[in-house]
């Protein structure tokens, strides 16, 4: 499946959260990651994040796409990543 992850976490946890996401997905913007991921790796990603985030303060949104067949991506302005996956 394809995941787009967006997060807003306390500045004290940003580096830790970013490091976890970098193990599984590609960084495309500040606080945005995307990429293909297996169910098993997604489970591990969520488990690692659950040990870092404060659910009373932080927010992480995971958008799951079963396929990118009917999606498109348009970027306006500076492209902040090197790999265009969609």
Number of C-alpha atoms within 10 A of each C-alpha: 13 19 21 18 20 16 17 16 18 14 9 8 14 16 11 14 22 17 10 16 20 12 10 18 19 20 20 19 13 11 16 19 20 24 17 20 16 12 10 8 13 15 12 14 17 14 11 15 17 12 9 15 18 13 10 6 9 15 13 17 12 15 11 14 14 9 11 13 8 7 8 8 7 5 7 5 5 7 11 11 10 9 10 11 13 13
